[in-house]
């Protein structure tokens, strides 16, 4: 079972259209393709920060001239951090957009978790 946080937009007349589920834990798509993952989820500020951080790591590697293993380790370390904090960045962006955390649900997948949430929220 996976855990999901459920975020809703308060005051929306049709909450079924604005419910967002964010999975807990490590995010493999963000680890592998962080800027594209951020753009896919419309996290514009996060995408800009990730691109800037990637450019800073590459620029520092160029200026400091480390061996390729050190450069790869720094890039891998940054990717691991992004993978661990990606869903938190998504929750942060939803909070900035006015969404509120409603509850935590579990399910085998996002569809099952959404079904459980809707069953409990609207009996």
N, C-alpha and C positions, 0 to 999 in steps of 0.2 A: 504494500500500500504506500502510496505517495501522499505527502502533505501539500496542500495548496492554501495560500491566503486568498481570501475573497475581498475584493475592493469594489465598492459601489459609489456612484455619484449621487450625493444627497439631493433630495428635491426633484429628482427626475420622475416624471409621471409614468414612464415605462422602464422600470429597473431591469427588465430582461435584456434590454439593448445595451446597457452600460455596465454590466457585471464583467469584471476582469479577474481571472484566476492567475496567480503567479505561483509557480512551483517552488518548493523549498529545496535547498541543496545546490550541488555543483551544476553549472550550466555548460554542457559540452559544446553547443553551438557558439556560445560566447567565447569559450576557450579557443576554438578553432578559427572562427571568423568574426572577431569582436566588432569591428566597425559595421560590417554587414548585418550582424545580429542586432546592433543598436538601431540601425536605420530601419530594419524590418519591423521593429517594435515602436517606431516613431519616437525614439529617444534622441532627439536632435542634439541637445546639449551634451549628452553622454557620448554620442558619436564624435562630436568635435573634440571632446576631452581625450577620448581614446586615440584618435588620429594624432592629436598633439603629443600625447605621451609616447606613442610609437615613434613619431618623428624625433622626439627628444632622446629616446634611447638610441635610435640609429645615429643621430647627430653626435651624441656623446661617444658612441663606439667609433665613429669616424675620427673625431678629434683626439680621443685618447689612444686610439690605435691598438686595442687589445687583440689578442689572438682570436681566431674564429670560435673557439670553444667558449671563451668568456662572453663574446657577443651573443652566441646562441643561448648560453645559460641565462643571460640577462633578459633576452627576449622570451625564453620559456618561463622564467620566473614571473614576468609581467603577464603573460598569457594565463598562468595558473591563478594569479591574483584576480584577474578579470573573471575567470571562470567561477571563482568562489564568491565574488561580490556582485556578479551581474544581476541576479534576481533582486538583490538589495537595491541596486541602482534603479531597477525598474520600479520597485515599490516607492522609492524616493521620488521618482518622476511622477508617478500616479498621485502621490500626496501633494506635490506641487501643483498638479492640475485640478485639485479639489476633491479627489476621490478619498473615501475614508475606508479604513480597514473594518470590515464587518465581522468576519469570523475566520476560523481555520477549519478546513474540511479535509477529509481523506478519501482516496479512491484509487482504483487501479490505473486510472487515466484521468485526464481533464474532464472528459464527458461524464464519467461516473461521479466525479467530485462535484461537478456543476449540478447534476441530477440530485445528489444528496443535499446540496445547499438549497435548491429550489423546493425540495420536499419539506425541509425543515422551516424555511423562511415563509413559504406560502402553502400551509397545509390544506 
